[in-house]
Amino acid sequence: MTHPPWHPERLAARLPFLRRRGLLTAAARAFFTARGYTEVETPCAVPVPGEEVHLRPVRADRTAADGAPIPLWLHTSPEFAMKRLLAGGAGPIFQLARVWRDGEASALHAPEFTMLEWYRPGADLAALMAETAAFLRAVLPPVARWGGIACDLARCETLTMADAFARHAGADLLGTAGDAAALAASAGARPRAGETWEDLFFRLLLERVEPHLGRAHPTFLTHWPAAQAALARRDPADPRVALRFELFVCGIELANAFEELTDPAEQRARFAADRAARAALGGPDWPEDADFLAALEHGMPQASGIALGFDRLAMLAAGAPRIADVLWLPPAGVE
């Protein structure tokens, strides 16, 4: 018989990991407070949960005092809310936010989890990478260990996406942008029926590139193809790429970061493209985030921001094998 997660035997097995998580939370708050950040809290139930095409949000409708229905979703990230605060003049801010993504459950995924996000006005991508490396060294052991990998935090590797594909997939990523057949030929990969360039990009990233990242040292995977810009601005020196990075430690994808897009016209166009792509896939719909676009119109300062999976960070800090081991009570469906 398997005991429930609250049972003394199962809780006792997790307690060392959970107590280490508590120390990690305190250390994270101390790190950002010492650097002049203000901790903020934003609503979890929002009219627009984000515009990521492939993320599945969770409904959280409620009823107004007059009985009118209010359609809401649990946010997949506090990003839009925190950028509104930047536009309002909040300055450097961070948040430990509970977020939800439907259909995610594995050793590294939970449908309900904690995201550490921080945003610094005036910082470029290089400054954010330096601060992120300093944060890792402040809250993790000098050598992080997970899954049989020992990752030395003394230095970090910075690798552009184009260089990573050339090194690990043998492919000319930027030279084949938008042409799935050309990318497949460049990488020596067999195309799949109906596979788009984006589909093949992610397949090669997952199968050939990511297994090599964040092993001896943390890896910042930077300068993503412009088609994968999400909410990042394009590189003025090379508009084929976006000023975005992902961070890998012990082979785990730990964080996603942008030098933030502040142009409301370009952001509106990207939202329209994302909404059309989601509709083509039969995904859910919600209104365009007019309030966020209004904040950009008002004037959001140049800034960089990052979303870091705090539960995964706790796994690295504690040496826990599964995300459920660092959750006091795992969500339904996560063991």
Buried (B, 14 or more C-beta within 10 A) or exposed (E): EEEEBEEEEBBEEBEEBBEBBEEBBEBBBEBBEEBEBEEBEBEBBBBBBBBBBEBBBBEBEEEEEEEEEEEBBBBBBBBBBBBBBBBEEBBBBBBBBBBBBBEBBEBBBBBBBBBBBBBBBEBEBBEBBEBBBEBBBEBBEEEBEBEEBEBEBEEBBBBBBBBBBBEBBEBBBBEBBEEBEBBBBBBEBEEEEEBEBBEBBEBBBEEBBBEBBBBEBBBBBBBBBBBBBBBBBBBEEEEBBBBBBBBBBBBBBBBBBBBBBBEBEBBBEBBEEBBEBBEEEEBEEBEEBEBBBEBBBEEBBEBBBBBBBBBBBBBBBBBBEBBBBBBEEBEEEBE
